[in-house]
Structures are given as structure tokens and as C-alpha cells.
């Protein structure tokens, strides 16, 4: 017998962004659409210091890991 939670986790893990995600109202689609938009914006702007925008529109810096240490 497969638990419902495990089944949902497997479906979520295998899900990819689709352009229809912008039109859907579920949390997963919203998250995928938002992440796709942020990645696309960062790529198109060629950002060397990427930021994410919080729910009220404030930019939050994404710190980079230093591999020199």
C-alpha cells in the first residue's frame, strides 16, 4: 500500500515548469512560474549579483558561496 503523502511527493518532484503555470491557481504552479520568471530575468539581465523579489516587491540579495576558503 502506497501512502498518499509519498505519492504526492513523487508527483511534485517530477514536475517541470509549463507556460500554463502562469494561469493556474495552485501553489506548485505559482512557485514554478515565479521561479521561472526570476531565473529568466537574471539570465536576460546577465546579473552577476542575483536577487529575488519578496512578496511586497523588496529585493533580497542571494549570497554567493566562496570556494576560496
PDB file of N, H, CA, C and O in Angstrom:
ATOM      1  N   UNK A   1       0.841  -1.185   0.000  1.00  0.00           N
ATOM      2  CA  UNK A   1       0.000   0.000   0.000  1.00  0.00           C
ATOM      3  C   UNK A   1       0.887   1.249   0.000  1.00  0.00           C
ATOM      4  O   UNK A   1       1.799   1.358   0.819  1.00  0.00           O
ATOM      5  N   UNK A   2       0.631   2.172  -0.894  1.00  0.00           N
ATOM      6  H   UNK A   2      -0.110   2.084  -1.560  1.00  0.00           H
ATOM      7  CA  UNK A   2       1.410   3.399  -1.021  1.00  0.00           C
ATOM      8  C   UNK A   2       0.702   4.512  -0.250  1.00  0.00           C
ATOM      9  O   UNK A   2      -0.495   4.742  -0.418  1.00  0.00           O
ATOM     10  N   UNK A   3       1.466   5.192   0.595  1.00  0.00           N
ATOM     11  H   UNK A   3       2.439   5.005   0.731  1.00  0.00           H
ATOM     12  CA  UNK A   3       0.894   6.322   1.326  1.00  0.00           C
ATOM     13  C   UNK A   3       0.616   7.466   0.369  1.00  0.00           C
ATOM     14  O   UNK A   3       1.348   7.672  -0.599  1.00  0.00           O
ATOM     15  N   UNK A   4      -0.441   8.204   0.644  1.00  0.00           N
ATOM     16  H   UNK A   4      -1.035   8.036   1.431  1.00  0.00           H
ATOM     17  CA  UNK A   4      -0.813   9.333  -0.200  1.00  0.00           C
ATOM     18  C   UNK A   4       0.279  10.400  -0.220  1.00  0.00           C
ATOM     19  O   UNK A   4       0.550  10.984  -1.269  1.00  0.00           O
ATOM     20  N   UNK A   5       0.916  10.664   0.937  1.00  0.00           N
ATOM     21  H   UNK A   5       0.696  10.189   1.790  1.00  0.00           H
ATOM     22  CA  UNK A   5       1.970  11.679   1.007  1.00  0.00           C
ATOM     23  C   UNK A   5       3.150  11.329   0.106  1.00  0.00           C
ATOM     24  O   UNK A   5       3.692  12.204  -0.571  1.00  0.00           O
ATOM     25  N   UNK A   6       3.549  10.072   0.091  1.00  0.00           N
ATOM     26  H   UNK A   6       3.109   9.361   0.641  1.00  0.00           H
ATOM     27  CA  UNK A   6       4.663   9.659  -0.759  1.00  0.00           C
ATOM     28  C   UNK A   6       4.307   9.810  -2.234  1.00  0.00           C
ATOM     29  O   UNK A   6       5.137  10.229  -3.041  1.00  0.00           O
ATOM     30  N   UNK A   7       3.092   9.472  -2.573  1.00  0.00           N
ATOM     31  H   UNK A   7       2.418   9.131  -1.917  1.00  0.00           H
ATOM     32  CA  UNK A   7       2.649   9.586  -3.956  1.00  0.00           C
ATOM     33  C   UNK A   7       2.686  11.045  -4.408  1.00  0.00           C
ATOM     34  O   UNK A   7       3.158  11.338  -5.507  1.00  0.00           O
ATOM     35  N   UNK A   8       2.200  11.954  -3.581  1.00  0.00           N
ATOM     36  H   UNK A   8       1.817  11.717  -2.688  1.00  0.00           H
ATOM     37  CA  UNK A   8       2.216  13.373  -3.925  1.00  0.00           C
ATOM     38  C   UNK A   8       3.636  13.897  -4.045  1.00  0.00           C
ATOM     39  O   UNK A   8       3.925  14.698  -4.934  1.00  0.00           O
ATOM     40  N   UNK A   9       4.522  13.461  -3.170  1.00  0.00           N
ATOM     41  H   UNK A   9       4.287  12.811  -2.448  1.00  0.00           H
ATOM     42  CA  UNK A   9       5.920  13.896  -3.229  1.00  0.00           C
ATOM     43  C   UNK A   9       6.565  13.475  -4.531  1.00  0.00           C
ATOM     44  O   UNK A   9       7.316  14.248  -5.126  1.00  0.00           O
ATOM     45  N   UNK A  10       6.287  12.274  -4.982  1.00  0.00           N
ATOM     46  H   UNK A  10       5.677  11.646  -4.498  1.00  0.00           H
ATOM     47  CA  UNK A  10       6.864  11.803  -6.236  1.00  0.00           C
ATOM     48  C   UNK A  10       6.321  12.600  -7.420  1.00  0.00           C
ATOM     49  O   UNK A  10       7.061  12.883  -8.362  1.00  0.00           O
ATOM     50  N   UNK A  11       5.042  12.964  -7.384  1.00  0.00           N
ATOM     51  H   UNK A  11       4.441  12.733  -6.619  1.00  0.00           H
ATOM     52  CA  UNK A  11       4.468  13.769  -8.468  1.00  0.00           C
ATOM     53  C   UNK A  11       5.071  15.168  -8.487  1.00  0.00           C
ATOM     54  O   UNK A  11       5.359  15.706  -9.556  1.00  0.00           O
ATOM     55  N   UNK A  12       5.261  15.750  -7.326  1.00  0.00           N
ATOM     56  H   UNK A  12       5.027  15.312  -6.458  1.00  0.00           H
ATOM     57  CA  UNK A  12       5.835  17.088  -7.243  1.00  0.00           C
ATOM     58  C   UNK A  12       7.281  17.079  -7.717  1.00  0.00           C
ATOM     59  O   UNK A  12       7.701  17.976  -8.448  1.00  0.00           O
ATOM     60  N   UNK A  13       8.040  16.076  -7.307  1.00  0.00           N
ATOM     61  H   UNK A  13       7.699  15.348  -6.713  1.00  0.00           H
ATOM     62  CA  UNK A  13       9.456  16.004  -7.666  1.00  0.00           C
ATOM     63  C   UNK A  13       9.654  15.845  -9.169  1.00  0.00           C
ATOM     64  O   UNK A  13      10.680  16.268  -9.701  1.00  0.00           O
ATOM     65  N   UNK A  14       8.714  15.258  -9.844  1.00  0.00           N
ATOM     66  H   UNK A  14       7.880  14.915  -9.412  1.00  0.00           H
ATOM     67  CA  UNK A  14       8.847  15.037 -11.276  1.00  0.00           C
ATOM     68  C   UNK A  14       8.224  16.126 -12.123  1.00  0.00           C
ATOM     69  O   UNK A  14       8.194  16.003 -13.348  1.00  0.00           O
ATOM     70  N   UNK A  15       7.738  17.164 -11.525  1.00  0.00           N
ATOM     71  H   UNK A  15       7.762  17.264 -10.530  1.00  0.00           H
ATOM     72  CA  UNK A  15       7.023  18.227 -12.243  1.00  0.00           C
ATOM     73  C   UNK A  15       7.991  19.282 -12.749  1.00  0.00           C
ATOM     74  O   UNK A  15       8.923  19.664 -12.041  1.00  0.00           O
ATOM     75  N   UNK A  16       7.780  19.750 -13.956  1.00  0.00           N
ATOM     76  H   UNK A  16       7.024  19.441 -14.532  1.00  0.00           H
ATOM     77  CA  UNK A  16       8.585  20.792 -14.577  1.00  0.00           C
ATOM     78  C   UNK A  16       7.716  22.001 -14.889  1.00  0.00           C
ATOM     79  O   UNK A  16       6.490  21.901 -14.946  1.00  0.00           O
ATOM     80  N   UNK A  17       8.356  23.132 -15.088  1.00  0.00           N
ATOM     81  H   UNK A  17       9.351  23.214 -15.041  1.00  0.00           H
ATOM     82  CA  UNK A  17       7.648  24.363 -15.457  1.00  0.00           C
ATOM     83  C   UNK A  17       6.963  24.180 -16.800  1.00  0.00           C
ATOM     84  O   UNK A  17       7.533  23.616 -17.733  1.00  0.00           O
ATOM     85  N   UNK A  18       5.739  24.663 -16.884  1.00  0.00           N
ATOM     86  H   UNK A  18       5.275  25.122 -16.126  1.00  0.00           H
ATOM     87  CA  UNK A  18       4.993  24.724 -18.133  1.00  0.00           C
ATOM     88  C   UNK A  18       4.441  26.137 -18.259  1.00  0.00           C
ATOM     89  O   UNK A  18       4.124  26.762 -17.246  1.00  0.00           O
ATOM     90  N   UNK A  19       4.320  26.646 -19.461  1.00  0.00           N
ATOM     91  H   UNK A  19       4.577  26.138 -20.283  1.00  0.00           H
ATOM     92  CA  UNK A  19       3.836  28.020 -19.638  1.00  0.00           C
ATOM     93  C   UNK A  19       2.437  28.216 -19.053  1.00  0.00           C
ATOM     94  O   UNK A  19       2.075  29.335 -18.691  1.00  0.00           O
ATOM     95  N   UNK A  20       1.657  27.158 -18.958  1.00  0.00           N
ATOM     96  H   UNK A  20       1.952  26.249 -19.252  1.00  0.00           H
ATOM     97  CA  UNK A  20       0.315  27.248 -18.373  1.00  0.00           C
ATOM     98  C   UNK A  20       0.347  27.501 -16.874  1.00  0.00           C
ATOM     99  O   UNK A  20      -0.677  27.856 -16.291  1.00  0.00           O
ATOM    100  N   UNK A  21       1.511  27.324 -16.233  1.00  0.00           N
ATOM    101  H   UNK A  21       2.343  27.036 -16.707  1.00  0.00           H
ATOM    102  CA  UNK A  21       1.631  27.534 -14.786  1.00  0.00           C
ATOM    103  C   UNK A  21       1.278  28.972 -14.396  1.00  0.00           C
ATOM    104  O   UNK A  21       0.833  29.213 -13.274  1.00  0.00           O
ATOM    105  N   UNK A  22       1.470  29.921 -15.298  1.00  0.00           N
ATOM    106  H   UNK A  22       1.832  29.725 -16.210  1.00  0.00           H
ATOM    107  CA  UNK A  22       1.111  31.315 -15.011  1.00  0.00           C
ATOM    108  C   UNK A  22      -0.404  31.490 -14.866  1.00  0.00           C
ATOM    109  O   UNK A  22      -0.862  32.420 -14.203  1.00  0.00           O
ATOM    110  N   UNK A  23      -1.171  30.602 -15.479  1.00  0.00           N
ATOM    111  H   UNK A  23      -0.799  29.846 -16.017  1.00  0.00           H
ATOM    112  CA  UNK A  23      -2.635  30.712 -15.462  1.00  0.00           C
ATOM    113  C   UNK A  23      -3.284  29.862 -14.367  1.00  0.00           C
ATOM    114  O   UNK A  23      -4.455  30.059 -14.043  1.00  0.00           O
ATOM    115  N   UNK A  24      -2.538  28.927 -13.800  1.00  0.00           N
ATOM    116  H   UNK A  24      -1.586  28.767 -14.063  1.00  0.00           H
ATOM    117  CA  UNK A  24      -3.096  28.025 -12.790  1.00  0.00           C
ATOM    118  C   UNK A  24      -3.073  28.688 -11.418  1.00  0.00           C
ATOM    119  O   UNK A  24      -2.314  29.628 -11.181  1.00  0.00           O
ATOM    120  N   UNK A  25      -3.917  28.184 -10.518  1.00  0.00           N
ATOM    121  H   UNK A  25      -4.534  27.421 -10.711  1.00  0.00           H
ATOM    122  CA  UNK A  25      -4.060  28.799  -9.206  1.00  0.00           C
ATOM    123  C   UNK A  25      -3.507  27.976  -8.054  1.00  0.00           C
ATOM    124  O   UNK A  25      -3.645  28.381  -6.900  1.00  0.00           O
ATOM    125  N   UNK A  26      -2.884  26.832  -8.329  1.00  0.00           N
ATOM    126  H   UNK A  26      -2.772  26.503  -9.267  1.00  0.00           H
ATOM    127  CA  UNK A  26      -2.358  26.025  -7.228  1.00  0.00           C
ATOM    128  C   UNK A  26      -0.962  26.502  -6.825  1.00  0.00           C
ATOM    129  O   UNK A  26      -0.277  27.183  -7.588  1.00  0.00           O
ATOM    130  N   UNK A  27      -0.563  26.131  -5.623  1.00  0.00           N
ATOM    131  H   UNK A  27      -1.120  25.578  -5.003  1.00  0.00           H
ATOM    132  CA  UNK A  27       0.696  26.622  -5.052  1.00  0.00           C
ATOM    133  C   UNK A  27       1.916  26.153  -5.846  1.00  0.00           C
ATOM    134  O   UNK A  27       2.855  26.925  -6.041  1.00  0.00           O
ATOM    135  N   UNK A  28       1.915  24.916  -6.301  1.00  0.00           N
ATOM    136  H   UNK A  28       1.152  24.289  -6.143  1.00  0.00           H
ATOM    137  CA  UNK A  28       3.052  24.391  -7.059  1.00  0.00           C
ATOM    138  C   UNK A  28       3.233  25.153  -8.369  1.00  0.00           C
ATOM    139  O   UNK A  28       4.348  25.550  -8.706  1.00  0.00           O
ATOM    140  N   UNK A  29       2.161  25.354  -9.095  1.00  0.00           N
ATOM    141  H   UNK A  29       1.255  25.032  -8.820  1.00  0.00           H
ATOM    142  CA  UNK A  29       2.240  26.097 -10.357  1.00  0.00           C
ATOM    143  C   UNK A  29       2.713  27.523 -10.137  1.00  0.00           C
ATOM    144  O   UNK A  29       3.524  28.043 -10.903  1.00  0.00           O
ATOM    145  N   UNK A  30       2.205  28.150  -9.089  1.00  0.00           N
ATOM    146  H   UNK A  30       1.547  27.727  -8.466  1.00  0.00           H
ATOM    147  CA  UNK A  30       2.617  29.511  -8.763  1.00  0.00           C
ATOM    148  C   UNK A  30       4.117  29.567  -8.459  1.00  0.00           C
ATOM    149  O   UNK A  30       4.814  30.466  -8.930  1.00  0.00           O
ATOM    150  N   UNK A  31       4.602  28.622  -7.683  1.00  0.00           N
ATOM    151  H   UNK A  31       4.036  27.892  -7.300  1.00  0.00           H
ATOM    152  CA  UNK A  31       6.026  28.573  -7.351  1.00  0.00           C
ATOM    153  C   UNK A  31       6.896  28.331  -8.572  1.00  0.00           C
ATOM    154  O   UNK A  31       7.940  28.965  -8.727  1.00  0.00           O
ATOM    155  N   UNK A  32       6.477  27.424  -9.434  1.00  0.00           N
ATOM    156  H   UNK A  32       5.629  26.909  -9.308  1.00  0.00           H
ATOM    157  CA  UNK A  32       7.237  27.152 -10.657  1.00  0.00           C
ATOM    158  C   UNK A  32       7.261  28.366 -11.578  1.00  0.00           C
ATOM    159  O   UNK A  32       8.297  28.688 -12.160  1.00  0.00           O
ATOM    160  N   UNK A  33       6.122  29.039 -11.710  1.00  0.00           N
ATOM    161  H   UNK A  33       5.280  28.778 -11.237  1.00  0.00           H
ATOM    162  CA  UNK A  33       6.049  30.231 -12.568  1.00  0.00           C
ATOM    163  C   UNK A  33       6.928  31.348 -12.012  1.00  0.00           C
ATOM    164  O   UNK A  33       7.637  32.014 -12.767  1.00  0.00           O
ATOM    165  N   UNK A  34       6.885  31.554 -10.702  1.00  0.00           N
ATOM    166  H   UNK A  34       6.310  31.013 -10.089  1.00  0.00           H
ATOM    167  CA  UNK A  34       7.701  32.601 -10.072  1.00  0.00           C
ATOM    168  C   UNK A  34       9.185  32.303 -10.232  1.00  0.00           C
ATOM    169  O   UNK A  34       9.961  33.189 -10.588  1.00  0.00           O
ATOM    170  N   UNK A  35       9.583  31.067  -9.974  1.00  0.00           N
ATOM    171  H   UNK A  35       8.952  30.347  -9.685  1.00  0.00           H
ATOM    172  CA  UNK A  35      10.990  30.678 -10.116  1.00  0.00           C
ATOM    173  C   UNK A  35      11.445  30.818 -11.558  1.00  0.00           C
ATOM    174  O   UNK A  35      12.550  31.297 -11.813  1.00  0.00           O
ATOM    175  N   UNK A  36      10.615  30.408 -12.499  1.00  0.00           N
ATOM    176  H   UNK A  36       9.718  30.019 -12.292  1.00  0.00           H
ATOM    177  CA  UNK A  36      10.959  30.540 -13.915  1.00  0.00           C
ATOM    178  C   UNK A  36      11.164  32.004 -14.288  1.00  0.00           C
ATOM    179  O   UNK A  36      12.101  32.339 -15.013  1.00  0.00           O
ATOM    180  N   UNK A  37      10.295  32.864 -13.796  1.00  0.00           N
ATOM    181  H   UNK A  37       9.534  32.591 -13.207  1.00  0.00           H
ATOM    182  CA  UNK A  37      10.412  34.288 -14.090  1.00  0.00           C
ATOM    183  C   UNK A  37      11.698  34.866 -13.504  1.00  0.00           C
ATOM    184  O   UNK A  37      12.376  35.652 -14.166  1.00  0.00           O
ATOM    185  N   UNK A  38      12.039  34.490 -12.279  1.00  0.00           N
ATOM    186  H   UNK A  38      11.489  33.851 -11.741  1.00  0.00           H
ATOM    187  CA  UNK A  38      13.249  35.001 -11.639  1.00  0.00           C
ATOM    188  C   UNK A  38      14.499  34.537 -12.368  1.00  0.00           C
ATOM    189  O   UNK A  38      15.422  35.322 -12.584  1.00  0.00           O
ATOM    190  N   UNK A  39      14.532  33.276 -12.746  1.00  0.00           N
ATOM    191  H   UNK A  39      13.781  32.638 -12.571  1.00  0.00           H
ATOM    192  CA  UNK A  39      15.697  32.748 -13.470  1.00  0.00           C
ATOM    193  C   UNK A  39      15.807  33.408 -14.836  1.00  0.00           C
ATOM    194  O   UNK A  39      16.898  33.783 -15.264  1.00  0.00           O
ATOM    195  N   UNK A  40      14.690  33.546 -15.510  1.00  0.00           N
ATOM    196  H   UNK A  40      13.804  33.240 -15.162  1.00  0.00           H
ATOM    197  CA  UNK A  40      14.687  34.178 -16.827  1.00  0.00           C
ATOM    198  C   UNK A  40      15.162  35.628 -16.747  1.00  0.00           C
ATOM    199  O   UNK A  40      15.960  36.074 -17.571  1.00  0.00           O
ATOM    200  N   UNK A  41      14.668  36.353 -15.755  1.00  0.00           N
ATOM    201  H   UNK A  41      14.019  35.990 -15.086  1.00  0.00           H
ATOM    202  CA  UNK A  41      15.086  37.747 -15.580  1.00  0.00           C
ATOM    203  C   UNK A  41      16.584  37.849 -15.297  1.00  0.00           C
ATOM    204  O   UNK A  41      17.274  38.685 -15.880  1.00  0.00           O
ATOM    205  N   UNK A  42      17.079  37.006 -14.413  1.00  0.00           N
ATOM    206  H   UNK A  42      16.519  36.326 -13.939  1.00  0.00           H
ATOM    207  CA  UNK A  42      18.505  37.027 -14.066  1.00  0.00           C
ATOM    208  C   UNK A  42      19.355  36.696 -15.288  1.00  0.00           C
ATOM    209  O   UNK A  42      20.400  37.311 -15.503  1.00  0.00           O
ATOM    210  N   UNK A  43      18.914  35.734 -16.082  1.00  0.00           N
ATOM    211  H   UNK A  43      18.065  35.235 -15.906  1.00  0.00           H
ATOM    212  CA  UNK A  43      19.650  35.348 -17.280  1.00  0.00           C
ATOM    213  C   UNK A  43      19.662  36.478 -18.306  1.00  0.00           C
ATOM    214  O   UNK A  43      20.708  36.810 -18.863  1.00  0.00           O
ATOM    215  N   UNK A  44      18.498  37.062 -18.549  1.00  0.00           N
ATOM    216  H   UNK A  44      17.648  36.793 -18.096  1.00  0.00           H
ATOM    217  CA  UNK A  44      18.397  38.109 -19.559  1.00  0.00           C
ATOM    218  C   UNK A  44      19.137  39.381 -19.151  1.00  0.00           C
ATOM    219  O   UNK A  44      19.653  40.100 -20.006  1.00  0.00           O
ATOM    220  N   UNK A  45      19.189  39.655 -17.866  1.00  0.00           N
ATOM    221  H   UNK A  45      18.769  39.071 -17.171  1.00  0.00           H
ATOM    222  CA  UNK A  45      19.885  40.842 -17.376  1.00  0.00           C
ATOM    223  C   UNK A  45      21.367  40.581 -17.145  1.00  0.00           C
ATOM    224  O   UNK A  45      22.123  41.500 -16.830  1.00  0.00           O
ATOM    225  N   UNK A  46      21.780  39.331 -17.301  1.00  0.00           N
ATOM    226  H   UNK A  46      21.167  38.584 -17.557  1.00  0.00           H
ATOM    227  CA  UNK A  46      23.163  38.926 -17.063  1.00  0.00           C
ATOM    228  C   UNK A  46      23.636  39.408 -15.695  1.00  0.00           C
ATOM    229  O   UNK A  46      24.694  40.023 -15.566  1.00  0.00           O
ATOM    230  N   UNK A  47      22.833  39.117 -14.688  1.00  0.00           N
ATOM    231  H   UNK A  47      21.974  38.618 -14.794  1.00  0.00           H
ATOM    232  CA  UNK A  47      23.142  39.567 -13.339  1.00  0.00           C
ATOM    233  C   UNK A  47      24.311  38.790 -12.760  1.00  0.00           C
ATOM    234  O   UNK A  47      24.320  37.559 -12.771  1.00  0.00           O
ATOM    235  N   UNK A  48      25.291  39.516 -12.257  1.00  0.00           N
ATOM    236  H   UNK A  48      25.284  40.516 -12.248  1.00  0.00           H
ATOM    237  CA  UNK A  48      26.392  38.860 -11.560  1.00  0.00           C
ATOM    238  C   UNK A  48      26.116  38.821 -10.064  1.00  0.00           C
ATOM    239  O   UNK A  48      26.757  38.066  -9.333  1.00  0.00           O
ATOM    240  N   UNK A  49      25.168  39.628  -9.605  1.00  0.00           N
ATOM    241  H   UNK A  49      24.648  40.242 -10.199  1.00  0.00           H
ATOM    242  CA  UNK A  49      24.770  39.613  -8.199  1.00  0.00           C
ATOM    243  C   UNK A  49      23.246  39.459  -8.140  1.00  0.00           C
ATOM    244  O   UNK A  49      22.524  40.438  -7.953  1.00  0.00           O
ATOM    245  N   UNK A  50      22.764  38.217  -8.301  1.00  0.00           N
ATOM    246  H   UNK A  50      23.351  37.421  -8.452  1.00  0.00           H
ATOM    247  CA  UNK A  50      21.327  37.991  -8.406  1.00  0.00           C
ATOM    248  C   UNK A  50      20.580  38.317  -7.122  1.00  0.00           C
ATOM    249  O   UNK A  50      21.124  38.228  -6.021  1.00  0.00           O
ATOM    250  N   UNK A  51      19.332  38.693  -7.291  1.00  0.00           N
ATOM    251  H   UNK A  51      18.890  38.765  -8.185  1.00  0.00           H
ATOM    252  CA  UNK A  51      18.429  38.980  -6.176  1.00  0.00           C
ATOM    253  C   UNK A  51      17.097  38.303  -6.452  1.00  0.00           C
ATOM    254  O   UNK A  51      16.773  37.983  -7.596  1.00  0.00           O
ATOM    255  N   UNK A  52      16.329  38.090  -5.390  1.00  0.00           N
ATOM    256  H   UNK A  52      16.591  38.350  -4.461  1.00  0.00           H
ATOM    257  CA  UNK A  52      14.958  37.635  -5.544  1.00  0.00           C
ATOM    258  C   UNK A  52      14.056  38.725  -5.002  1.00  0.00           C
ATOM    259  O   UNK A  52      14.467  39.526  -4.162  1.00  0.00           O
ATOM    260  N   UNK A  53      12.861  38.750  -5.472  1.00  0.00           N
ATOM    261  H   UNK A  53      12.527  38.099  -6.154  1.00  0.00           H
ATOM    262  CA  UNK A  53      11.906  39.763  -5.038  1.00  0.00           C
ATOM    263  C   UNK A  53      10.929  39.111  -4.071  1.00  0.00           C
ATOM    264  O   UNK A  53      10.322  38.090  -4.396  1.00  0.00           O
ATOM    265  N   UNK A  54      10.772  39.693  -2.884  1.00  0.00           N
ATOM    266  H   UNK A  54      11.264  40.522  -2.620  1.00  0.00           H
ATOM    267  CA  UNK A  54       9.828  39.117  -1.932  1.00  0.00           C
ATOM    268  C   UNK A  54       8.403  39.505  -2.304  1.00  0.00           C
ATOM    269  O   UNK A  54       8.182  40.173  -3.315  1.00  0.00           O
ATOM    270  N   UNK A  55       7.461  39.099  -1.510  1.00  0.00           N
ATOM    271  H   UNK A  55       7.641  38.556  -0.689  1.00  0.00           H
ATOM    272  CA  UNK A  55       6.046  39.256  -1.831  1.00  0.00           C
ATOM    273  C   UNK A  55       5.597  40.713  -1.940  1.00  0.00           C
ATOM    274  O   UNK A  55       4.617  41.000  -2.627  1.00  0.00           O
ATOM    275  N   UNK A  56       6.295  41.636  -1.278  1.00  0.00           N
ATOM    276  H   UNK A  56       7.091  41.403  -0.720  1.00  0.00           H
ATOM    277  CA  UNK A  56       5.920  43.048  -1.361  1.00  0.00           C
ATOM    278  C   UNK A  56       6.800  43.830  -2.327  1.00  0.00           C
ATOM    279  O   UNK A  56       6.690  45.054  -2.407  1.00  0.00           O
ATOM    280  N   UNK A  57       7.675  43.139  -3.064  1.00  0.00           N
ATOM    281  H   UNK A  57       7.764  42.145  -2.998  1.00  0.00           H
ATOM    282  CA  UNK A  57       8.481  43.786  -4.081  1.00  0.00           C
ATOM    283  C   UNK A  57       9.848  44.266  -3.645  1.00  0.00           C
ATOM    284  O   UNK A  57      10.499  45.015  -4.373  1.00  0.00           O
ATOM    285  N   UNK A  58      10.296  43.851  -2.470  1.00  0.00           N
ATOM    286  H   UNK A  58       9.767  43.243  -1.878  1.00  0.00           H
ATOM    287  CA  UNK A  58      11.622  44.243  -1.975  1.00  0.00           C
ATOM    288  C   UNK A  58      12.649  43.220  -2.453  1.00  0.00           C
ATOM    289  O   UNK A  58      12.442  42.015  -2.310  1.00  0.00           O
ATOM    290  N   UNK A  59      13.757  43.700  -3.021  1.00  0.00           N
ATOM    291  H   UNK A  59      13.925  44.679  -3.138  1.00  0.00           H
ATOM    292  CA  UNK A  59      14.819  42.807  -3.491  1.00  0.00           C
ATOM    293  C   UNK A  59      15.628  42.253  -2.326  1.00  0.00           C
ATOM    294  O   UNK A  59      16.000  42.987  -1.410  1.00  0.00           O
ATOM    295  N   UNK A  60      15.895  40.957  -2.368  1.00  0.00           N
ATOM    296  H   UNK A  60      15.593  40.361  -3.112  1.00  0.00           H
ATOM    297  CA  UNK A  60      16.715  40.285  -1.362  1.00  0.00           C
ATOM    298  C   UNK A  60      17.912  39.685  -2.085  1.00  0.00           C
ATOM    299  O   UNK A  60      17.736  38.893  -3.012  1.00  0.00           O
ATOM    300  N   UNK A  61      19.140  40.050  -1.674  1.00  0.00           N
ATOM    301  H   UNK A  61      19.283  40.693  -0.922  1.00  0.00           H
ATOM    302  CA  UNK A  61      20.353  39.525  -2.298  1.00  0.00           C
ATOM    303  C   UNK A  61      20.501  38.032  -2.042  1.00  0.00           C
ATOM    304  O   UNK A  61      20.141  37.524  -0.981  1.00  0.00           O
ATOM    305  N   UNK A  62      21.033  37.354  -3.032  1.00  0.00           N
ATOM    306  H   UNK A  62      21.325  37.768  -3.894  1.00  0.00           H
ATOM    307  CA  UNK A  62      21.351  35.945  -2.889  1.00  0.00           C
ATOM    308  C   UNK A  62      22.865  35.856  -2.719  1.00  0.00           C
ATOM    309  O   UNK A  62      23.604  36.116  -3.669  1.00  0.00           O
ATOM    310  N   UNK A  63      23.339  35.494  -1.529  1.00  0.00           N
ATOM    311  H   UNK A  63      22.738  35.283  -0.757  1.00  0.00           H
ATOM    312  CA  UNK A  63      24.786  35.446  -1.318  1.00  0.00           C
ATOM    313  C   UNK A  63      25.424  34.312  -2.124  1.00  0.00           C
ATOM    314  O   UNK A  63      24.832  33.251  -2.317  1.00  0.00           O
ATOM    315  N   UNK A  64      26.618  34.564  -2.576  1.00  0.00           N
ATOM    316  H   UNK A  64      27.100  35.426  -2.419  1.00  0.00           H
ATOM    317  CA  UNK A  64      27.360  33.528  -3.311  1.00  0.00           C
ATOM    318  C   UNK A  64      28.293  32.805  -2.354  1.00  0.00           C
ATOM    319  O   UNK A  64      28.825  33.384  -1.408  1.00  0.00           O
ATOM    320  N   UNK A  65      28.474  31.524  -2.632  1.00  0.00           N
ATOM    321  H   UNK A  65      28.042  31.053  -3.401  1.00  0.00           H
ATOM    322  CA  UNK A  65      29.421  30.764  -1.825  1.00  0.00           C
ATOM    323  C   UNK A  65      30.832  31.092  -2.303  1.00  0.00           C
ATOM    324  O   UNK A  65      31.087  31.252  -3.496  1.00  0.00           O
ATOM    325  N   UNK A  66      31.722  31.185  -1.349  1.00  0.00           N
ATOM    326  H   UNK A  66      31.515  31.056  -0.379  1.00  0.00           H
ATOM    327  CA  UNK A  66      33.116  31.416  -1.690  1.00  0.00           C
ATOM    328  C   UNK A  66      33.849  30.082  -1.652  1.00  0.00           C
ATOM    329  O   UNK A  66      33.850  29.394  -0.631  1.00  0.00           O
ATOM    330  N   UNK A  67      34.463  29.727  -2.754  1.00  0.00           N
ATOM    331  H   UNK A  67      34.462  30.286  -3.584  1.00  0.00           H
ATOM    332  CA  UNK A  67      35.172  28.461  -2.840  1.00  0.00           C
ATOM    333  C   UNK A  67      36.666  28.643  -2.557  1.00  0.00           C
ATOM    334  O   UNK A  67      37.445  27.696  -2.664  1.00  0.00           O
ATOM    335  N   UNK A  68      37.058  29.868  -2.194  1.00  0.00           N
ATOM    336  H   UNK A  68      36.426  30.638  -2.107  1.00  0.00           H
ATOM    337  CA  UNK A  68      38.469  30.149  -1.911  1.00  0.00           C
ATOM    338  C   UNK A  68      38.882  29.656  -0.541  1.00  0.00           C
ATOM    339  O   UNK A  68      40.073  29.483  -0.280  1.00  0.00           O
ATOM    340  N   UNK A  69      37.927  29.428   0.331  1.00  0.00           N
ATOM    341  H   UNK A  69      36.960  29.568   0.119  1.00  0.00           H
ATOM    342  CA  UNK A  69      38.245  29.063   1.712  1.00  0.00           C
ATOM    343  C   UNK A  69      38.674  27.640   1.841  1.00  0.00           C
ATOM    344  O   UNK A  69      38.975  27.184   2.945  1.00  0.00           O
TER     345      UNK A  69
END
